[in-house]
C-alpha cells in the first residue's frame, strides 16, 4: 500500500521546477518504489495485492491542480502497467482515487469553513470524504477475496470524477 502524497494547488505558470519535482517525487516516485519493492518480494512468495493512491483530480480537470493531477495520473498509469506486468505472478495492482478527504494533509483546506463549503459543493454527494471511507476501499482491494480485480481505479470521491455536482438552484 502506498499512501504518500502532497497537495500543490497552483497553476502551471506559477509552479516552480522545485515544486514540480517535489510533487512528482512525493506522489509518483514513492508509488514506483512501493511497486518495485513489493513486486520483488511478492514474486518470490506467490503473489499478493498492491494498492496505490491516486486522486479524483487525475480523472477530472480541476483548476490549479496541474502538478498533482499529472503526478496522480502517472500513478494510474503505473498501476495499470504493473498490473499487466505482474499478473503472471498472481500479483494484483489497483488504485484508489479519492476526492477531497479530511486528513492532516488536507487540513489547510478543510479547517476554513468557506473553503470546506466550496469543496463540499464540488462533490455531488455534497460533502468531503472521511478517512475510513478511503481505508475501507483499500482494505477491500487488499482482501484475497477480490482475486479477480487488477488494473482498476476505484473512485472513492463522492461522485467528483464522474457525476455533475448538484446546482445551487436545483438543491
C-alpha positions as CSV (number, residue, x, y, z in Angstrom):
1,X,0.0,0.0,0.0
2,X,1.3,3.4,-1.0
3,X,-0.3,6.3,0.9
4,X,2.2,9.0,0.2
5,X,1.1,12.3,-1.2
6,X,1.1,16.0,-1.3
7,X,-1.2,18.8,-2.4
8,X,0.1,21.7,-4.6
9,X,-2.7,24.0,-5.8
10,X,-1.1,26.3,-8.3
11,X,-1.4,26.9,-12.0
12,X,1.5,25.6,-14.1
13,X,2.9,29.1,-14.8
14,X,3.3,29.8,-11.1
15,X,4.7,26.3,-10.2
16,X,8.5,26.3,-9.8
17,X,10.6,23.5,-11.1
18,X,11.4,22.5,-7.5
19,X,7.7,22.3,-6.6
20,X,7.1,20.2,-9.7
21,X,9.9,17.8,-8.8
22,X,8.8,17.6,-5.2
23,X,5.2,16.8,-6.3
24,X,6.3,14.1,-8.6
25,X,8.7,12.6,-6.0
26,X,6.1,12.6,-3.2
27,X,3.4,11.1,-5.3
28,X,4.7,9.2,-8.3
29,X,8.2,8.2,-7.3
30,X,7.1,6.8,-4.0
31,X,4.4,4.7,-5.7
32,X,7.1,3.4,-8.2
33,X,9.4,2.4,-5.3
34,X,6.5,0.6,-3.5
35,X,5.7,-1.4,-6.6
36,X,9.3,-2.3,-7.2
37,X,9.9,-3.4,-3.6
38,X,6.5,-5.2,-3.2
39,X,6.7,-6.9,-6.6
40,X,10.2,-8.2,-5.9
41,X,9.0,-9.8,-2.6
42,X,5.6,-11.0,-3.9
43,X,7.1,-12.7,-6.9
44,X,9.1,-14.9,-4.5
45,X,6.1,-15.6,-2.2
46,X,3.5,-16.5,-4.8
47,X,1.5,-13.3,-5.3
48,X,-0.3,-10.6,-3.4
49,X,-2.0,-7.3,-3.8
50,X,-0.6,-3.8,-4.2
51,X,-2.8,-0.7,-3.8
52,X,-1.6,2.7,-4.9
53,X,-3.2,6.1,-4.1
54,X,-4.3,8.3,-7.0
55,X,-6.8,11.1,-6.9
56,X,-10.1,12.1,-8.5
57,X,-8.1,15.1,-10.0
58,X,-6.3,12.6,-12.2
59,X,-9.6,11.9,-13.9
60,X,-11.2,15.3,-13.9
61,X,-9.6,18.6,-14.8
62,X,-9.7,21.0,-11.9
63,X,-8.4,24.5,-11.7
64,X,-4.9,24.9,-10.3
65,X,-4.2,21.2,-10.0
66,X,-1.7,20.7,-12.9
67,X,1.2,19.2,-10.9
68,X,-0.8,17.0,-8.6
69,X,-3.1,15.8,-11.4
70,X,-0.1,14.9,-13.6
71,X,1.6,13.0,-10.7
72,X,-1.6,11.1,-9.7
73,X,-2.4,10.3,-13.4
74,X,1.1,8.9,-13.5
75,X,0.2,6.7,-10.5
76,X,-2.8,5.3,-12.5
77,X,-0.6,4.5,-15.5
78,X,2.0,2.9,-13.2
79,X,-0.7,0.7,-11.6
80,X,-2.2,-0.4,-14.8
81,X,1.2,-1.2,-16.4
82,X,2.3,-3.0,-13.2
83,X,-0.9,-4.9,-13.2
84,X,-0.2,-6.2,-16.7
85,X,3.5,-7.0,-15.9
86,X,2.9,-8.8,-12.7
87,X,-0.4,-10.6,-13.3
88,X,1.5,-13.8,-14.4
89,X,3.0,-13.8,-10.8
90,X,-0.5,-13.6,-9.3
91,X,0.2,-10.0,-8.1
92,X,-2.8,-7.7,-8.4
93,X,-2.2,-3.9,-8.7
94,X,-5.0,-1.4,-8.2
95,X,-5.6,2.2,-7.4
96,X,-7.9,4.1,-5.1
97,X,-8.7,7.6,-6.3
98,X,-10.3,9.7,-3.5
99,X,-11.9,13.1,-3.7
100,X,-11.0,15.6,-1.1
101,X,-10.8,13.7,2.2
102,X,-10.5,15.1,5.7
103,X,-6.9,14.2,6.7
104,X,-3.9,16.1,8.3
105,X,-2.7,16.7,4.7
106,X,-5.9,18.5,3.7
107,X,-6.3,20.4,6.9
108,X,-5.3,23.7,5.3
109,X,-8.4,23.3,3.0
110,X,-10.8,21.7,5.5
111,X,-10.3,23.9,8.6
112,X,-11.5,27.0,6.8
113,X,-15.3,26.9,6.7
114,X,-15.7,28.8,3.4
115,X,-13.1,26.5,1.8
116,X,-14.7,23.4,3.2
117,X,-18.2,24.5,2.0
118,X,-16.8,25.3,-1.5
119,X,-15.0,21.9,-1.7
120,X,-18.1,20.0,-0.5
121,X,-20.2,21.7,-3.2
122,X,-17.8,20.3,-5.9
123,X,-18.7,16.7,-4.8
124,X,-22.2,15.6,-5.9
125,X,-22.8,14.0,-2.5
126,X,-22.4,17.5,-1.0
127,X,-19.6,16.7,1.4
128,X,-16.0,15.7,1.6
129,X,-14.8,12.2,2.3
130,X,-13.7,10.7,5.6
131,X,-10.6,8.6,6.1
132,X,-12.5,5.4,7.0
133,X,-14.3,5.6,3.6
134,X,-11.0,5.5,1.7
135,X,-9.5,2.9,4.1
136,X,-12.5,0.7,3.5
137,X,-11.9,0.7,-0.3
138,X,-8.2,0.0,0.3
139,X,-9.0,-2.9,2.6
140,X,-11.5,-4.3,0.1
141,X,-8.9,-4.3,-2.7
142,X,-6.2,-5.9,-0.4
143,X,-8.6,-8.7,0.6
144,X,-7.8,-12.0,-1.1
145,X,-11.5,-12.4,-1.9
146,X,-11.0,-9.7,-4.6
147,X,-8.7,-12.0,-6.5
148,X,-10.3,-11.2,-9.8
149,X,-9.5,-7.4,-9.7
150,X,-6.4,-6.0,-11.1
151,X,-5.5,-2.8,-13.0
152,X,-8.6,-1.0,-11.7
153,X,-9.0,2.6,-10.4
154,X,-11.7,2.7,-7.7
155,X,-13.0,6.3,-7.3
156,X,-13.9,7.0,-3.7
157,X,-14.8,10.6,-4.4
158,X,-18.4,11.3,-3.7
159,X,-19.0,11.3,-7.5
160,X,-16.5,14.1,-8.1
161,X,-14.8,12.3,-11.1
162,X,-17.9,11.1,-12.8
163,X,-21.1,12.9,-11.8
164,X,-22.2,16.5,-12.3
165,X,-22.5,18.3,-8.9
166,X,-25.9,19.5,-8.0
167,X,-26.7,23.0,-9.0
168,X,-27.4,25.5,-6.3
169,X,-30.8,26.4,-7.8
170,X,-31.8,22.7,-8.1
171,X,-30.9,21.9,-4.4
